[in-house]
Amino acid sequence: MHHLARAVRRAVSSPATTQLAAARCYAAKDLKFGSVARDEMIEGVDLLADAVAVTLGPKGRNVIIESSWGPPKVTKDGVTVAKAIEFRNKSMNIGAKLVQDVANNTNEEAGDGTTSATILARAIAKEGADKISRGANPIEMRKGIQRAVSAVRKQLTEMSKPVTTPEEIAQVATISANGDNAIGGLISNAMERVGRTGVITVKDGKTLNDELEVIEGMKFDRGYISPYFINSPKGQKVEYQDAFILFSQKKISSIQQIVPALELANGQRKPLIIIAEDIDGEALTTLVVNRLKVGLQVAAVKAPGFGDNRKNTLNDMAISTGGRVFGDEGLDIKLEDITIADLGRVDEVVITKDDCLLLRGKGEEASVHQRVNEIIEQMENTSSEYEKEKLNERVAKLASGVAVLKVGGASEIEVNEKKDRVTDALNATRAAVEEGIVPGGGVALLRCHPVVSALEGETRDEQIGIDIILKVLRVPCTQIAQNAGKEGQLVAEKLLTQSGDYGYDARLDRYCNMVECGIIDPAKVVRQGILDASGVASLLTTAECVITDELKDDGPAMPPGGGMGGMGGMGGMGGMM
């Protein structure tokens, strides 16, 4: 038996066995080069863009996405469709992921225009790959693409007109919501009620109809310090009703500083929300332990902003809720000496990992009104645009409150589909208010044609890049017309012979002045779309090698009854003793 043990040890430590173990631990890589690699990536880009393109324009269709749980999702939102796509072929999947990145970037920066950005990326990638296969230098070609895109963005900025009336806000929202006038009117009303810089949120409604509710409250971009404060597993957030708020400009590290406040809140059987510069060390540990073991109703949030901005925002919140800010240099009151009158009060507080919303503060109306007037006076005396913007935000939060758009529908699927459109419309409207509007329906990009035509590349390959953008400018207009059942190329060619705001209204099948007919796009959305599309797509075309993990083949099925059946002959090993 000792001979057998030595034989087994030798077999286990042999190089062949070691190599086999290494092969099992580390996945092999698959390398593809040149046009083979690019073609496979472009195939993935093409399929993803085909799925996204069907949603573009007023006559675009819906896409139904299977969900691993719950009912399938029905949507016309480009970025939602893009995120749902994954291919088994690794190279195709890399191409698709790159274009998903385009849609995500556009969505994060502009909030809308993801479908246009995706089809622009596809067009640039396909044209670029085709030119490279015919001998063009990818680096020089990318320079030409970037130069042309820079000219387009500059022209779009010059072309944009500021949004001045509620009607124009409604038009932008209506176009983004695929021609739904009800959504356009709802968003326009919300902006009228809370101001253009006011806080507007979108929620599921409980009726068949869409509703607008304006709630007095303050929202800021700081979430809970620790996820252990979460008390609502649905949506991973902290929710409390009728809560006390403790404000501190200084960091809280010692539990002794906040014990009196906790005792006051606990004595009243009400939750306590602590908003301070930071909460760490012993104080945070004790709060978390008590939250988990005793069920103490408490949550901690970092104060928003920095320096004077943080100080002013905390004071705004304190006045809005009827509380006091501790740690102010002018006040020598310590946290340990706190009384009930020093704590702010709100009817409802909702804290996620990213933001905190205080609803219906119990501050005195006269104090709030006085604070608003002080901020307006500061706005009149400052020349800095940044300062004015920040002061305007503070006024909106103090005076106007939060508008909640409650999206109604007959089923969860219908509500989710409409909610996607409302969110897109809201983002598009904010972008329009921020940077103005341009003619919609792809016309804005067509009107950049003469500017790009006038560019001359320093090399032949750079000129190829400029010509690619010249060709790509007609893609959104072409796709909108195709989705409406028309010959897209003919529509685009006809519009190129025209000038100004003249374009094609796909919904009513007519040619008209797009701005006069209310068919408008936010300038920011169009600019961001072509920027993101050109950046990622031109990088994709410069790729010469793709490295992926090899697909693992499923091993042979185990025989019935387990894999140890062959060990029956061990009985004959008795003679080895």
Disulfide bonds with the S-S distance in Angstrom:
none
